[in-house]
Amino acid sequence: MFSLSYSSAPSSARTICNSNSLSFLQRRKPSISRVFSIISSSPIVDSVTDESTEEDNFVSKSGNYAGAKLEEINGGEKLRLDTWISSRMSGVSRARVQSSIKSGLVKVNGRVVNKVSHVIRAGDKVNCTISEMQPLRAEPEDIPLNIVFEDDHVLVVNKPAHMVVHPAPGNRTGTLVSGILHHCRLPTVALPDNDIFSETEDISDEELEGFYSDQNSSEDLNSRSSAALIRPGIVHRLDKGTSGLLVVAKDEHSHAHLSEQFKLHTIHRVYVSLTNGVPSPASGRVDIAIGRDTNNRLRMTAVNGSNNTKQARNAASRYRVIEVLAGGASAMVEWRLETGRTHQIRAHAKYLGYPLLGDEVYGGTKGMALSLLRHKTPSNRHNYLPELVDKFQRPCLHAYALGFKHPHTGKDMKFSCPPPADFTEILSLLQNIEKLSFKK
C-alpha cells in the first residue's frame, strides 16, 4: 500500500475531498467515492507548437492551416481518402480533413469527391484545400464538479472519466471548461482559432506550455468582462477516458508558475491502472521516445533510437506492480511520470506488452482480456467472463495523486483521491475472480 497525505489548507481555502491513503487497495466492496487555466485575455496569438517541424509547410499566416493545399499522386496502396490526406499533411487533424472533403474542397482525378470513406488507388491524383475551422465557443454549463481544493489562486478538480477537458469538434458541450466557466460565473467565451485543440485526445504538457507561453494577459479568472476570451492555458490534461486530479490556475501568476513547474518536471503525479497481464519485472523505468503513430493519428507509439525522428520526444515513466489480479491475468500498477508526453502511460504500457484494460486504441482489447482471463481462471468461472469484460468501457487509468508548490505561498500542496466506482468495481471483481457471479 502507498499513501499521499494532504498538506493543511489555508483557513480561507475550500477543501472537499479528504483522502489520506489508498484505502481502495484493500479487498472490499466497491464504493463510489490538465492543469487548466481560464484567463480573460486580449486577442490570442496563433502559434501551434514550441518548435518548428515539417508540418510548418502547411501552416497559413493565421497559424490554423486554413487554405493549405495538397496536390499529389498516390503512389501506394488503396486507402481511404481522409486517411491518405491526413498522412500527407502532418499537423492537420482528421476532423479538419473530413470537413474539407465534405465541403467539396477535395478532388480526385479532377472530380470533386465529398465522401470521406472514398477509396483512392495507386496513380490517383488528389487535390485538397484545407477548409476554415468552424468557430468554437465555450458555454457555461451547470455541470457538477468534484472540487478537491479551492482558494483564490488555484482549483483542484477530480475529473470524471468520459469528460473532455475543453470544447472541440464533436465535443462542444459537457466539458470541464464549461463547468468551470459556470462555477466561476464567467460568460460564454470564444476559443482560440487554432488546430491544436481539434482532436479530443490529450497532447503533451510541453506542447501546451509552449503554445501558451507567448500569450499575455492583464486580467484573471475572476474578471467579468463581457468581451472576455477563454485562454485554455492548460498546463496538463487528462484523456477523455482517464479520471483523476487536475489543477486549475485562477490568475496569470499562478498559471505562469505552474507552467514552469511542469516544464521543470517538478510536479508530483501518481497514476494507478489495471493492465492486461502482469508486467515483468514487477517494477522498473521505461525510457523511450514517443511519437505520433503514422498509421493512426489518435495513437502514439514508442520509437527506438534508430527510428527516432524530430516528431518523437523523450518520455520516461516509472512503474510498480501493486497487486497481481485474477491469477496473473491482470495487475494493478502504479505509474510515476518523469515527463508529460501525449498518452505516455498508455503508450509505455503497450510498449512493455501489457496494455491497459479497456484501452482499445493501444491494444488492450476485450478479446485480449478475455483470452488472458480464460487462461488464468477456473473453468467454472468462464461463463461469467464475457460479462466482466463488457464492463471495460474505458482505459482503466486514474490520476490518483497530484502535488505541486502553491504558486503564491510556496507551500507544498499534496492531494489524492481514490478511483471512481467503475474502476473499483472492476478491481473488486478481479480480486475475487474465484467467486465471480452476476445477478440475472
PyMOL commands that set and color helices and strands:
alter all, ss='L'
color gray80, all
select helices_A, chain A and resi 23-25+54-58+81-88+94-102+176-183+195-197+205-212+252-263+305-307+326-328+344-352+360-362+366-376+379-389+421-431+433-435
alter helices_A, ss='H'
color red, helices_A
select strands_A, chain A and resi 14-15+36-37+69-73+79-80+106-108+111-112+119-120+125-129+137-138+147-150+154-159+189-190+243-249+268-276+283-287+289-292+300-303+316-325+330-337+397-405+412-416
alter strands_A, ss='S'
color yellow, strands_A
deselect
rebuild
show_as cartoon
